[in-house]
Every structure is written in C-alpha cells, then in structure tokens.
C-alpha cells in the first residue's frame, strides 16, 4: 500500500482516527467526523434560489457532548502535515474551539488558540496526540474555571433521544452563558437574531443550571401570551410537573407534534400564588401594572428566585420606570439573563447599561450567511404623493365638509393626519398584483400600517382587491390588532404552518415582535419605521426558513422608505451603547441631560414623529391655546400612482444591490473563469461536462434560471460563452445538426450509428445531462434499438461506448474549441 495513493477518507480511517483513539478519546461519545455546522447560505436572484456549500469540519472532539474543545482538519498524504491548519483555524474561530490540529496521516500540527503556551504551534508525532484530560486541563485554566465552576460547566445538555441537537451558535451561546454564571457573573446578555432559537437556547441554559442544582427556582418572562403558552408545551416541555404559568386562566394548547396539553397554573382565581413549583413562566403585564394591586410579583419574596430569564429584553428593560426594570430590581439578588435580537434601544435608553456587554452575539447577517435564516428580496415602491407631497387647492373640503389646512402634506402625514383613500387602494392593488404575479396568492403576508384605523381601511381595500378569495373564505384577509378580539383569536392560525387562513393580515404593531410566523413570505411596510429596534423586529417576522413548505426566502415590499435602515451601519452591526456613565454616575441617563446621536449631535428633548416609543410614556406635547386636536382629515378624489419601482437583491456581502440576473451571472462567471481561453481549456479538458455545471451549482450559480431568461434551447456551454464572453450562441439543435452534417459517425456500424444519432437527438431536446452515463441505454428510444448489453457490444464494450460519447461531445463543440 502506497500511502500517497490513499484518499483523504482512507488517511482518516487508517491513521488519524487510530491515533486519536490511542490517546484515550472515546469513539462513540467524544469523536465526531464530517461535522457539518452550517446549512449553506440561501442565495436568491429572481427565480434563482440555491444553497451554497455547507461548512464541514473533518473532526470535532468533545470533552462532553456539546462541549467541543478540539478540531482536526485532514488532508491526503500528497499534502504536507500542516496544509489544513488555516482552514481549521477559520472553522475553530466560528465554533469557538481553542485547540486546532492538522494532519496528513504522518503526524499532527497543533495550534493552541488560547495563547497559554509559549509555543503557538508545535509538530507532534502520531503517538503524541493529547488526551482528553490534558486538553480539558488546559481549557479549564484558560477559562479560569474553579472546581465548583467545572461541575456546572460539565452538566449535560437535555437530550430527549430524538437526535435533535443544538446548532453550533446555540452551543456557543449556552456555553458562554453557563461559564459566565458558573464564574459568578449575575447579569448576562445574549444577542441573537430573530429566528435563531432564543427560547430553545434559554431552555438549555435553565435546564443545565437547574439539573446542576445551581439554580432551584426560575422565572421566565415574556411579553406575549402566545410566547409563554407555546414555550410551555414545546421547548420547556421537559420540565413537566415542576413548571407552571403565572395566570388564572386555564388553557389547552396544541404542541408541535399535534397533541394537546393543559397548561398548569400557579395562580388560583383569587390570584394567590402556589409556591410549590420550581419553574414559573409569566407575562410581565400579568404580574405588574401601574397600580399597586396589580404588582403580583411583590407576593414573592425578593430572594424567591435564583434565576430570571427575560425574553425580548429590548422592550424597555433599561428604562428606569419600565415594567421590566421594576420586576428585575425586586429580584436583584437573582442571576438575570436577557435575550434580545436588538441590543440597541432607542436614542434615550440602552439595555446594555443594565446587563453589561453581551457574552455572546449572533447577527442576522451571520444567520443568513450560515443558511439558518432566510435572505430577503426588497421591492421599493415610490408613490407620486409620497415623493411630491400633496398641497390642497384653496378651499378644498374634506369628507366632513371642513376646509383642509393649506400646507404641504408629505409621506409622514399620510394615514396619520391626512387620509387619501386612493393611496390606500393603490397599495392594496400593488400587493394583490404581486401575489397574483407570483403564482401563489396564499403566501402568508403581513401588512404593517400606521395605526389600527389605517389597518382597518387597508383590510377593506384588500378584501375588495381579492373579492374572489374572500367570497370563498372571509378569513383570507383579516385585521389583527390590539383592540380587535376577532382578529387576535386568529393569530394562532396565522402563525400555524398547517392552517391556510388567514392569509393577508393587516396590523399596526401587534405582529412586529415576538410572533413566530414561520411561513410568512411577504412583509409590506406602509408606515414609517423610525426605530432601528422595531425595524429589526419587523424584518425578523420573515427570516424563518421553513423547508417543509419550500420557504427559503421572503420579500419586503416597502412603500414608505423604511428599508433605508439597511444602509445604516447599525443595521446588523455590533451592539451600540448610547449612554456611557462614569464611575460615580447613575446607571441610567439623567432626565435633564441632552441626548445625543452616534455622531454626538444633540437630539430634540422629545422623540421625533418617526421614532417608536417601545416603553414608558411619551412626553406631553401641549396644544396651543384656542386650538383643538382634530381627528384625521379624509380627502377624496385626489388620486395616486406609482412613479418608480425597483427590485434589490442581497449580494455575497449581505448588501442590497439593484442588479439583473444576467448581470449577476456574468460577474459570477467572470470571477470563476478569468477569460474565454481559460473556460475553453477547462471545458475541453473535462471528460464529464456535467461536472462543471455541478460545480457552478454548488457555488450558488445553477444555470437553469438564466437559461429560462435567455433561451431554454441553449447548451450550458453556449450560455456561459454568451453571457460571460459575449460569444454568439448556437442552440442545441444547431449544434446537433452541425455534427450530423460532418457525418462524424461513418467509422461505426449501423447499430452504433443509430445509438449515436439517438444520443444527438436527445441532446438537442434535453441537453447533455445523463448522456455520459450508459444507463441512458435503458430508456426510450434506445430500448427499440436493442438491449443495453447489445448496444454496448456494438461499440466493442463499455470503454468503446464511453470513447464514442466523448468524441461526440468534442464534435459538438469542435468549432468553438
């Protein structure tokens, strides 16, 4: 056996794995091979939807399950021992693994990312691979873990035996939180993009601390009933009988598997607390309020809870008078873990002031790049009235017969102080038109409106635009807002992937946070969104990937310019702290200190109209004497029209660009093949042409979509030459006819010539795919020419058949090569 002739997999099996096992690593519990840790980025270009290549580590070594401490990148023996070290370091940085090895089967290169050793990289023989105890000892010293802290850190994750495992970033988040708590940190902030499984992450943190006996009484807080209920029957279900909801209202909830469960309650009808439970889940609105009698949390002693986890803690937890803050300060001795997708608060408060810097962050951009979150296409629609403004003619009367104030009304005024019904009808028409053109009018859609009244008018306009589907089922379009009990009753059906109705939902703010709308494919913005916090939350309604329904991306249709936030460096950037107190300063910004923006400019003393108040009271803005605050002004007959529309896509860096599919394909191909000569050499030198097509597809560039745009009758060869290098293309039919004219098959017998002519005809109809495989002889029309064995014998055997196919391919591309 020549070692240099072995494949990479053989090197792993015969040399690397035995060396690891000899060092004391358990093959069943500690060694994992071919560990895929990303899904592969979803790439969207018009009709083109693909996944990029997933990242995969050759080996990951775990001290205990979900506690990775070492990574090995393997190469075959034609490579040097350390050739895989740079790739291994890249993967290890993502997986937060400190010890990295590379090997070609001769030995190991060992890179210590902790910086604890004097030697950063060392060469090791095969029999010198470190033992689990050795690497764990190094790890513990690096992390500063005491013996007591180790016991908590080594507590097992929950495993229900189903094979479900946390994603790599969830493991990183859980381990970071557990290690911080084990070392005594009592304020923890985790920043995770919407749709990345914050609740499941919270469950694993709570489970490990509870099982280790470190935290015995836990409170989980959220701000939506649906979040509490679904959490209890799904992610938190393993807590079973030790868990209850702080509510007086019994409820039966459907689990993810379709079964039903009754929620156990920790309150009786007189709101008396049952203190016998260990895990309590509560809606913060249900346990506090402006009146003292509503502050149920005070019924617990300040030391009752050891651990409090606050979901969506961006909703005002840093504001001194917020409901969150009141609860947190009552239980200030407890360890408090905040979960948020948007650590930056408003211009006036920041939750980082309360919790401190995040111990872990996972951004929307990273989630999209890893393929766990859906990318988005943005359609920006500009309406003439929004762009040009509207100034009523002198003496114009509104619907009530009152004169409309003579001034210029702009986009921020529409539907807030001035209503142009024609504009509302135009938006509904455009949304309905998009759904019709997509071929799927049952895409779950959320339309964000200025307020509840606007949401009601938008609902009516959508009903009229979709009369046929509303005739079939009146729940096709519904308003779901805070005051609409009928609409709220349908919220569960809207977010249920199995429920068809409702389909189009109008809302103002109810659906902007915390609602897990997995199958939402269209988000319509018909109101300004001044708060970056809320903008991220709104975008998060569409970022869930739902493979069962083939939902791999979503669309944002923007009528109000809200997507300008995408250009803001703070969108998906690192968390930003607004107020930085000194050593003796109060933790929250003083009321009398002017607020400033990121550049240090002083902001107005009250929030501007385009800002959204996420908690607390809006400062009173007095009305001049003698004036009265009017309701909205309704003006009929003004008209509205679309003056511009464009579609933008995410590029490889996560930036929005306006680019056609043809331009994108050309640029990508030119990056792959620097010149026409380079491409021709590659095409001519590759026996299996389909391999080139498959390589392009793996890199996110399948040619089917551009073929549909340019012409389905073109060969991939002609598509590439034409799109990338401006060569005039030939159709497959033309190429097949040219080969026939040259009479290239005269050297073969009649049966072999008949097979080759049939192959040419099949190529002209369907292309080259499959023709390189002798299995094609088992289907029509070849079955009429003889059995596969007989047909292959006509070429003198399989090698002769394969040679004839290669010669036919060469003849097809003869004039281009």
C-alpha positions in Angstrom: 0.0 0.0 0.0 1.4 3.4 -1.1 0.3 6.0 1.5 0.3 8.7 -1.1 -2.2 6.8 -3.2 -4.8 6.8 -0.4 -7.8 9.2 -0.4 -8.3 11.7 2.4 -11.0 9.4 3.9 -8.6 6.5 3.9 -6.0 8.6 5.7 -8.6 9.4 8.3 -9.7 5.8 8.8 -6.2 4.2 8.8 -4.1 6.8 10.6 -5.8 9.8 12.2 -8.7 8.0 13.9 -6.5 5.3 15.4 -4.1 8.0 16.8 -6.9 9.8 18.4 -8.4 6.7 20.0 -5.0 5.6 21.2 -4.7 9.0 23.1 -7.9 8.0 25.1 -10.7 9.6 23.1 -14.0 7.7 23.1 -15.1 7.0 19.5 -18.8 6.9 20.4 -19.0 9.8 22.8 -16.2 12.2 22.0 -15.2 11.8 18.4 -17.3 13.1 15.5 -16.3 13.1 11.9 -17.5 15.1 8.9 -19.3 17.6 11.2 -21.5 20.0 9.2 -22.1 23.1 11.2 -23.7 25.5 8.7 -26.6 24.9 6.3 -25.1 26.6 3.3 -26.2 30.1 2.5 -29.5 30.5 0.6 -28.8 32.6 -2.5 -31.7 34.4 -4.2 -31.6 36.1 -7.6 -35.0 36.5 -9.1 -36.2 33.0 -9.7 -32.9 31.6 -8.8 -32.9 30.1 -5.3 -30.0 27.9 -4.2 -28.0 26.9 -1.2 -24.2 27.4 -1.1 -21.9 24.8 0.2 -22.2 24.0 3.9 -19.1 24.2 6.1 -17.9 20.9 7.4 -15.1 20.1 9.8 -13.2 16.7 9.3 -13.2 16.1 13.1 -14.6 17.8 16.2 -13.6 16.4 19.6 -15.8 16.9 22.6 -14.9 16.6 26.2 -18.6 16.1 26.8 -21.5 16.2 24.4 -21.9 19.8 23.1 -18.7 20.9 24.7 -16.2 21.0 21.8 -12.6 21.6 22.6 -10.6 20.4 19.6 -10.8 20.4 15.8 -8.8 18.4 13.3 -8.6 19.3 9.6 -7.3 16.3 7.5 -5.7 16.2 4.1 -4.5 13.3 1.9 -0.8 12.3 2.0 0.1 14.3 -1.1 -0.2 17.4 1.2 2.1 18.5 3.9 1.2 17.8 7.5 0.1 21.3 8.2 -1.7 22.2 5.0 -5.1 22.1 6.6 -4.2 24.4 9.6 -5.5 27.6 8.2 -8.9 26.2 7.2 -9.0 24.5 10.7 -8.4 27.9 12.4 -11.2 29.5 10.4 -13.6 26.8 11.4 -12.4 26.8 15.0 -13.0 30.6 15.3 -16.6 30.1 14.2 -17.1 27.1 16.6 -15.2 28.8 19.4 -12.9 25.8 19.7 -9.5 26.5 21.3 -7.3 23.6 20.1 -6.7 23.1 16.4 -4.9 20.2 14.6 -4.0 19.5 11.0 -2.8 16.1 9.7 -1.9 14.2 6.5 -1.6 10.9 8.3 2.2 11.3 9.1 1.7 13.3 12.3 0.0 16.5 13.5 0.5 20.2 13.6 -1.0 21.5 16.9 -2.1 25.2 17.2 -3.1 26.5 20.6 -5.5 29.4 20.2 -5.6 30.1 24.0 -2.2 31.7 24.0 -1.4 29.9 27.3 1.7 28.1 25.9 5.0 29.7 25.0 4.9 27.8 21.7 1.9 28.7 19.5 2.3 25.8 17.0 4.0 22.5 17.5 4.7 19.4 15.5 3.5 16.2 17.0 4.1 12.5 16.0 1.0 10.4 15.5 1.5 8.8 19.0 1.8 12.2 20.7 -1.8 13.3 20.3 -3.0 14.9 23.6 -5.5 13.0 25.8 -8.9 14.4 26.8 -7.7 15.1 30.3 -4.7 17.0 29.0 -6.8 19.3 26.8 -9.5 19.8 29.4 -6.9 20.9 32.0 -5.6 23.5 29.5 -9.2 24.6 28.7 -10.1 25.0 32.4 -7.0 27.1 33.1 -7.8 29.2 30.0 -11.4 29.8 31.1 -10.4 30.3 34.8 -12.8 27.6 36.0 -12.7 26.6 39.7 -13.5 23.0 40.7 -17.0 24.2 41.7 -17.5 26.0 38.4 -16.4 23.0 36.4 -19.2 21.0 37.9 -21.7 23.4 36.5 -20.0 23.7 33.1 -19.8 19.9 32.7 -23.6 19.5 33.4 -25.2 17.7 30.4 -27.5 19.3 27.9 -31.1 18.0 27.8 -31.3 15.1 25.2 -34.7 13.6 24.5 -33.2 10.8 22.4 -34.8 12.1 19.2 -31.5 13.1 17.7 -32.2 16.8 17.9 -29.0 18.7 18.6 -28.5 22.4 19.1 -26.9 24.4 16.3 -23.3 25.5 16.7 -24.1 29.1 17.6 -26.7 27.9 20.2 -24.0 25.7 21.7 -21.7 28.7 21.8 -24.4 30.9 23.4 -25.3 28.3 26.0 -21.7 27.5 26.9 -20.8 31.2 27.1 -23.8 31.9 29.5 -23.2 28.9 31.7 -19.5 29.6 32.0 -20.2 33.3 32.9 -22.8 32.2 35.5 -20.5 29.5 36.9 -17.8 32.1 37.5 -20.2 34.3 39.4 -21.5 36.8 36.8 -25.1 37.7 37.6 -26.1 39.9 34.7 -26.0 38.1 31.3 -27.0 39.5 27.9 -27.3 37.2 24.8 -27.8 38.9 21.4 -29.3 36.5 18.9 -31.1 37.5 15.7 -34.8 36.8 15.4 -35.5 33.3 14.2 -32.3 31.7 15.6 -34.0 29.9 18.5 -33.5 32.1 21.6 -36.2 30.2 23.5 -34.6 26.8 22.9 -31.2 28.3 23.9 -32.8 29.7 27.1 -34.2 26.3 27.9 -30.8 24.6 27.7 -29.3 27.2 29.9 -32.0 26.9 32.5 -32.0 23.0 32.3 -28.3 22.7 32.9 -28.3 25.2 35.8 -31.4 23.5 37.3 -30.0 20.0 36.9 -26.7 21.0 38.4 -28.5 22.3 41.4 -27.0 25.8 40.9 -30.5 27.4 40.3 -33.5 25.9 42.0 -36.3 28.4 41.3 -36.6 30.0 37.9 -38.8 32.7 36.4 -39.1 33.1 32.6 -40.7 36.4 31.5 -42.1 37.3 28.1 -44.4 40.0 26.7 -46.8 37.9 24.6 -49.2 35.2 25.8 -48.5 33.1 22.7 -44.8 33.1 23.6 -45.5 31.8 27.1 -48.0 29.2 26.0 -46.1 27.7 23.1 -42.9 27.7 25.2 -44.5 25.6 27.9 -45.8 22.9 25.5 -42.8 22.9 23.2 -39.3 23.9 24.2 -39.9 23.9 28.0 -42.0 20.7 28.0 -39.3 18.5 29.7 -39.8 20.5 32.9 -43.1 18.7 33.2 -44.8 18.9 36.6 -42.4 21.3 38.2 -43.4 24.1 35.8 -46.5 26.4 35.9 -47.8 29.6 34.4 -48.5 32.7 36.5 -52.0 33.1 35.3 -55.6 32.4 36.5 -56.9 31.4 33.1 -56.7 27.7 32.2 -55.9 26.9 28.6 -55.5 23.9 26.3 -52.6 24.3 23.8 -51.6 22.3 20.8 -48.0 21.0 20.9 -45.7 21.0 17.9 -46.4 17.3 17.4 -50.1 17.9 17.2 -51.0 16.6 20.7 -52.7 18.8 23.2 -51.8 19.8 26.7 -53.5 21.7 29.6 -51.3 24.4 31.0 -50.7 24.1 34.7 -51.4 27.3 36.6 -49.5 28.8 39.6 -52.4 31.2 40.5 -55.9 30.4 41.8 -58.9 32.5 40.9 -58.1 34.9 43.8 -54.6 35.4 42.4 -53.0 33.5 45.2 -49.6 32.0 44.3 -48.7 28.3 44.6 -45.1 28.4 45.8 -44.5 24.6 45.2 -43.3 24.9 41.6 -39.7 25.3 40.5 -40.1 26.9 37.1 -42.5 29.7 36.6 -43.4 31.4 33.3 -45.2 34.7 33.2 -46.4 37.6 31.1 -44.9 40.7 32.6 -48.1 42.6 32.0 -49.9 39.9 34.1 -47.7 40.3 37.2 -47.3 44.1 37.3 -49.0 47.3 36.4 -49.3 51.0 37.3 -51.5 50.3 40.3 -50.0 48.6 43.4 -52.7 45.9 43.5 -51.5 44.7 40.1 -47.9 44.2 41.2 -48.3 40.5 41.8 -44.5 39.9 41.7 -44.3 41.6 45.1 -46.1 38.5 46.6 -42.8 36.6 46.0 -40.0 37.4 48.5 -37.0 39.2 46.9 -34.9 36.0 47.3 -37.5 33.5 46.0 -36.0 33.2 42.5 -32.4 32.2 41.8 -32.6 32.8 38.1 -34.7 35.1 35.9 -34.7 34.9 32.1 -36.2 37.8 30.2 -37.2 37.1 26.6 -37.1 40.0 24.1 -35.5 42.2 26.8 -35.0 45.1 24.4 -38.6 46.2 25.2 -37.6 48.8 27.7 -35.7 46.9 30.4 -33.2 49.7 30.7 -35.7 52.4 31.3 -35.9 53.2 35.0 -39.7 53.4 35.1 -40.3 50.4 32.9 -42.3 47.3 34.0 -39.3 45.1 33.3 -37.0 47.1 35.4 -39.4 47.1 38.4 -39.5 43.3 38.4 -35.8 42.9 37.9 -35.0 45.3 40.8 -37.3 43.4 43.1 -35.4 40.2 42.4 -32.0 41.9 42.2 -30.2 39.1 44.1 -31.2 36.6 41.3 -29.0 35.9 38.3 -30.7 37.6 35.4 -30.3 36.6 31.7 -31.6 38.9 29.0 -32.3 37.6 25.5 -32.7 40.1 22.6 -32.3 40.4 18.9 -31.7 44.2 19.1 -29.4 45.3 21.9 -29.5 48.9 20.8 -32.6 50.5 22.4 -33.9 54.0 21.4 -31.9 57.2 21.4 -32.7 57.5 25.1 -32.1 54.1 26.7 -30.0 51.1 26.1 -30.3 47.7 27.8 -26.5 47.2 27.7 -26.4 49.7 30.5 -28.3 47.3 32.7 -27.0 43.9 31.6 -23.4 44.8 30.5 -21.8 43.8 27.3 -23.2 40.7 25.6 -21.4 37.4 26.5 -22.5 36.2 23.0 -23.8 37.7 19.8 -25.1 36.1 16.6 -26.3 38.5 14.0 -28.9 38.4 11.2 -26.1 38.7 8.7 -24.3 35.7 10.1 -27.5 33.7 10.3 -28.2 34.4 6.6 -24.6 33.6 5.6 -24.8 30.3 7.5 -28.1 29.5 5.8 -30.1 29.2 9.0 -32.1 32.4 8.2 -33.9 33.3 5.1 -32.5 36.1 2.9 -34.8 38.7 1.5 -35.7 40.5 -1.7 -36.7 44.1 -1.3 -39.2 45.8 -3.6 -39.2 49.6 -3.2 -42.3 51.3 -4.5 -42.5 55.1 -4.8 -45.9 56.7 -4.9 -46.2 60.1 -6.5 -48.0 61.7 -3.5 -45.2 60.4 -1.2 -42.4 61.8 -3.4 -44.0 65.1 -4.5 -46.2 65.7 -1.4 -49.8 67.0 -1.5 -50.9 70.6 -1.2 -54.7 71.0 -1.3 -56.1 73.7 -3.6 -57.5 76.7 -1.8 -60.9 75.9 -0.4 -60.6 72.1 -0.7 -63.0 70.4 1.7 -62.6 67.1 3.5 -65.2 64.4 3.7 -66.9 66.2 6.6 -67.2 69.4 4.7 -64.4 71.2 6.6 -61.7 73.1 4.8 -58.4 71.3 4.6 -55.5 73.2 6.1 -53.3 74.8 3.3 -49.9 73.3 3.7 -47.8 70.6 2.0 -48.5 67.1 3.4 -45.8 64.6 3.0 -45.3 60.8 3.5 -45.1 61.1 7.3 -48.5 62.8 7.3 -50.4 60.2 5.2 -52.7 58.0 7.2 -51.5 59.7 10.4 -53.2 63.1 10.0 -54.4 63.1 6.4 -56.1 60.2 4.7 -56.0 59.7 0.9 -58.1 56.6 0.3 -56.8 56.4 -3.3 -53.4 55.9 -1.9 -54.6 53.1 0.3 -56.4 51.4 -2.6 -53.2 51.7 -4.7 -51.1 49.9 -2.0 -53.7 47.1 -1.7 -53.8 46.8 -5.5 -50.0 46.6 -5.8 -49.8 44.0 -3.0 -52.5 41.9 -4.6 -50.8 42.3 -8.0 -47.6 41.0 -6.6 -49.3 37.9 -5.2 -51.1 37.2 -8.5 -47.9 37.5 -10.5 -46.0 35.3 -8.1 -48.4 32.4 -8.9 -49.2 31.9 -5.2 -52.0 34.1 -3.7 -51.8 32.1 -0.5 -48.4 33.4 0.7 -48.7 34.4 4.3 -48.4 38.2 4.3 -48.2 40.9 7.0 -49.1 44.5 6.1 -47.8 47.0 8.6 -50.0 50.1 8.8 -49.7 53.5 10.6 -52.3 52.6 13.2 -55.4 50.4 13.8 -57.7 52.7 11.8 -55.3 52.5 8.8 -55.1 48.7 9.3 -58.9 48.6 9.1 -59.0 50.6 5.8 -56.2 48.5 4.4 -58.1 45.4 5.2 -61.2 46.7 3.4 -59.1 47.7 0.3 -57.5 44.2 0.2 -60.9 42.5 0.6 -62.1 44.4 -2.4 -59.0 43.6 -4.5 -59.3 39.9 -3.6 -63.1 39.5 -3.8 -63.0 36.0 -5.3 -60.9 34.5 -2.5 -62.8 36.4 0.2 -66.0 35.0 -1.2 -64.6 31.6 -0.8 -63.4 32.3 2.8 -63.8 35.6 4.6 -60.7 34.9 6.7 -58.5 35.3 3.6 -57.9 38.9 4.7 -58.1 39.9 8.4 -57.0 42.7 10.7 -55.1 41.6 13.8 -54.5 44.5 16.2 -54.5 45.0 19.9 -58.2 46.0 20.1 -59.6 43.6 17.6 -60.6 40.5 19.6 -61.8 38.6 16.4 -58.5 39.2 14.7 -56.4 38.3 17.8 -58.4 35.0 18.0 -56.9 34.1 14.6 -53.3 34.9 15.4 -52.6 31.2 16.2 -54.0 30.1 12.9 -51.9 32.7 11.0 -48.6 31.5 12.5 -49.6 27.8 12.2 -47.9 26.4 9.0 -50.7 23.8 8.8 -53.5 26.4 8.8 -54.4 28.0 5.4 -56.3 31.0 6.8 -55.8 33.9 7.5 -53.5 34.7 4.6 -53.3 38.5 4.4 -53.1 40.2 7.8 -53.1 44.0 8.4 -51.7 45.2 11.7 -50.1 48.2 13.2 -47.6 46.9 15.8 -49.0 43.7 17.3 -47.1 41.5 14.9 -43.9 43.4 14.9 -42.3 41.5 17.7 -42.1 38.0 19.1 -44.6 36.3 16.8 -43.1 33.2 15.2 -44.6 33.4 11.7 -42.5 30.7 10.1 -44.2 30.7 6.8 -44.5 34.5 6.3 -43.3 35.2 2.8 -44.2 38.8 2.2 -43.8 41.8 4.6 -45.4 45.0 3.4 -44.3 48.3 5.1 -46.9 51.0 4.7 -45.8 53.1 7.7 -42.6 54.8 8.6 -40.3 52.8 11.0 -38.1 55.2 12.8 -36.8 52.8 15.4 -34.0 50.5 14.3 -35.1 48.2 17.2 -38.5 47.8 15.7 -37.2 47.6 12.1 -35.1 44.6 13.0 -38.0 43.0 14.8 -40.3 43.5 11.7 -37.7 42.1 9.4 -37.4 39.1 11.8 -41.0 38.2 11.1 -39.8 36.8 7.7 -36.4 35.3 8.5 -37.5 31.8 9.5 -36.7 29.2 6.9 -39.5 26.6 6.5 -38.3 23.8 4.3 -41.5 21.7 4.5 -43.3 24.5 2.6 -40.3 25.4 0.5 -39.9 28.8 2.1 -36.3 29.7 1.6 -36.5 33.5 1.3 -39.0 36.3 1.7 -39.9 39.6 0.2 -40.2 43.0 1.7 -42.4 45.5 -0.1 -41.6 49.0 1.1 -43.9 51.9 0.3 -42.5 54.3 2.9 -38.7 54.2 2.6 -38.3 52.2 5.8 -35.8 49.9 4.2 -33.3 52.8 4.1 -32.3 51.2 7.5 -30.5 48.6 5.5 -27.9 51.2 4.6 -27.5 52.2 8.3 -24.2 50.8 9.7 -26.1 50.0 12.9 -28.3 47.5 11.0 -26.8 44.2 12.0 -23.7 45.8 13.3 -22.2 45.3 16.7 -24.3 46.4 19.7 -24.1 50.1 20.3 -24.2 51.7 23.8 -25.8 55.2 23.8 -25.0 56.3 27.3 -21.7 55.6 29.0 -21.8 56.5 32.7 -18.7 57.3 34.6 -17.6 55.6 37.8 -19.9 57.7 40.1 -22.7 58.3 37.6 -26.1 56.8 37.8 -26.7 53.7 35.6 -29.5 55.4 33.6 -29.2 58.6 31.6 -30.2 61.7 33.7 -33.5 63.2 32.6 -32.1 66.7 32.3 -29.0 65.7 30.2 -29.5 66.3 26.4 -29.4 63.1 24.5 -27.0 62.8 21.5 -26.9 60.6 18.4 -24.0 58.5 17.3 -22.1 61.5 16.0 -22.6 63.5 19.2 -25.2 65.8 17.8 -27.8 66.9 20.4 -31.2 65.5 19.8 -34.6 67.2 20.4 -35.8 66.8 24.0 -38.8 64.7 22.9 -38.9 61.8 20.4 -39.4 62.8 16.8 -42.6 61.7 14.9 -40.8 58.9 13.1 -39.5 57.3 16.4 -41.4 54.5 18.0 -41.8 54.5 21.8 -41.1 51.0 22.9 -41.9 51.5 26.6 -42.6 54.3 29.1 -44.8 57.3 28.5 -44.4 59.8 25.7 -43.7 63.3 27.0 -46.7 65.6 26.8 -46.7 67.9 23.8 -49.1 70.7 24.6 -51.6 72.1 22.1 -51.5 75.9 21.6 -54.4 77.8 23.4 -57.5 78.1 21.3 -56.6 75.1 19.1 -58.2 71.7 19.3 -56.7 68.5 18.3 -58.6 67.2 15.2 -59.2 63.7 14.2 -57.8 62.5 10.9 -58.7 64.5 7.8 -60.2 62.4 4.9 -59.8 63.8 1.4 -61.4 62.1 -1.5 -60.7 62.2 -5.2 -57.0 63.1 -5.0 -55.7 60.1 -6.8 -52.3 58.3 -6.5 -50.0 56.5 -8.9 -46.7 54.5 -8.9 -43.8 56.6 -10.3 -40.9 54.2 -9.7 -40.3 50.6 -8.7 -37.2 48.6 -8.4 -36.1 45.2 -7.1 -33.0 44.8 -5.0 -31.1 41.7 -4.1 -28.6 40.7 -1.4 -25.1 40.3 -2.8 -22.4 38.0 -1.4 -21.5 40.6 1.3 -25.1 41.0 2.5 -25.5 44.4 0.8 -28.6 45.3 -1.1 -27.9 46.0 -4.8 -30.0 46.6 -7.8 -28.8 44.1 -10.4 -30.3 42.0 -13.1 -30.0 38.2 -13.1 -28.0 38.5 -16.3 -25.5 41.0 -14.8 -25.1 38.9 -11.7 -24.5 35.7 -13.7 -21.9 37.5 -16.0 -20.0 38.8 -13.0 -20.0 35.5 -11.2 -18.9 33.6 -14.3 -16.1 36.0 -15.0 -14.9 35.5 -11.4 -14.9 31.8 -12.0 -13.3 31.9 -15.5 -10.9 34.8 -16.0 -11.1 34.6 -19.8 -12.7 32.7 -22.6 -9.5 30.7 -23.2 -9.5 29.6 -19.5 -13.1 28.4 -19.9 -12.4 26.6 -23.2 -9.4 24.8 -21.8 -11.4 23.7 -18.8 -14.3 22.6 -20.9 -12.2 20.7 -23.3 -10.1 19.1 -20.6 -13.0 17.8 -18.6 -14.3 14.4 -19.7 -17.6 14.8 -17.8 -19.0 18.1 -18.8 -21.8 17.9 -16.3 -19.2 18.1 -13.5 -18.6 21.8 -14.5 -22.3 22.5 -14.3 -22.5 20.8 -10.9 -19.5 22.8 -9.6 -21.2 26.1 -10.6 -24.4 25.0 -8.9 -22.5 24.1 -5.7 -21.1 27.7 -5.7 -24.6 29.1 -5.9 -24.8 29.5 -9.7 -27.1 26.9 -11.3 -27.7 27.9 -14.9 -31.4 26.9 -15.2 -32.8 30.3 -14.2 -30.6 32.3 -16.7 -31.4 29.7 -19.4 -35.1 30.4 -18.9 -34.4 34.1 -19.3 -32.0 33.9 -22.3 -33.4 30.8 -24.0 -34.1 27.2 -23.0 -32.7 25.8 -26.2 -29.1 26.8 -25.3 -26.4 24.4 -24.2 -24.7 25.3 -20.9 -21.5 25.8 -23.0 -23.3 28.4 -25.1 -24.9 30.1 -22.1 -21.5 30.6 -20.4 -19.8 31.8 -23.6 -22.6 34.1 -24.5 -23.3 35.6 -21.0 -19.7 35.9 -19.8 -17.8 36.5 -23.0 -20.4 37.9 -25.5 -19.9 35.0 -27.9 -22.9 34.5 -30.3 -24.7 31.3 -29.1 -25.8 28.2 -31.0 -28.9 26.3 -30.0 -28.5 22.6 -29.1 -30.5 21.8 -32.2 -28.0 23.8 -34.3 -25.0 22.0 -32.7 -26.6 18.6 -33.2 -27.3 19.4 -36.9 -23.6 20.5 -37.5 -22.4 17.2 -36.2 -24.8 15.3 -38.5 -23.6 17.4 -41.5 -20.0 16.5 -40.8 -21.0 12.8 -40.9 -18.8 12.1 -37.9 -20.1 8.5 -37.3 -19.0 6.7 -40.5 -16.5 4.5 -38.8 -19.2 2.8 -36.7 -21.5 0.0 -37.7 -25.2 0.6 -38.3 -26.4 -0.2 -34.8 -23.7 2.0 -33.1 -24.5 4.9 -35.6 -28.2 4.6 -34.7 -27.3 4.9 -31.0 -25.2 8.0 -31.6 -27.9 9.6 -33.7 -30.4 8.9 -30.9 -28.0 10.5 -28.4 -27.7 13.5 -30.6 -31.5 13.9 -30.8 -31.8 13.5 -27.0 -29.1 16.1 -26.6 -31.0 18.5 -28.9 -34.1 18.1 -26.8 -32.8 17.9 -23.3 -29.1 18.7 -23.2 -26.0 16.8 -22.1 -27.2 15.8 -18.6 -27.4 12.0 -18.3 -25.9 11.2 -21.8 -22.5 10.5 -20.3 -23.9 7.5 -18.4 -24.5 4.1 -20.1 -27.7 3.9 -18.0 -29.3 6.1 -20.7 -29.5 3.0 -22.9 -32.2 1.5 -20.6 -34.8 4.1 -21.7 -36.6 5.0 -24.9 -35.8 5.4 -27.7 -32.7 3.2 -27.1 -34.8 0.3 -26.0 -36.1 0.0 -29.5 -32.6 -0.4 -30.9 -31.6 -3.4 -28.7 -30.8 -4.3 -25.1 -28.2 -2.3 -23.2 -25.7 -5.2 -23.5 -26.3 -5.5 -27.3 -25.9 -1.7 -27.7 -22.6 -1.5 -25.7 -21.2 -4.5 -27.7 -21.9 -2.5 -30.9 -19.1 -0.2 -29.7 -16.8 -3.1 -28.7 -17.6 -2.8 -25.0 -18.1 -0.1 -22.4 -14.8 1.7 -22.9 -15.6 1.9 -26.6 -19.0 3.4 -25.9 -17.6 5.9 -23.4 -14.9 6.9 -26.0 -17.6 7.4 -28.7 -19.6 9.7 -26.4 -16.5 11.7 -25.6 -15.8 12.0 -29.4 -19.4 13.1 -30.0 -19.0 15.8 -27.3 -15.8 17.0 -28.9 -17.6 17.2 -32.3 -20.4 19.2 -30.7 -18.0 21.9 -29.6 -15.5 21.5 -32.4 -15.8 24.9 -34.0 -15.5 26.7 -30.6 -12.5 24.9 -29.2 
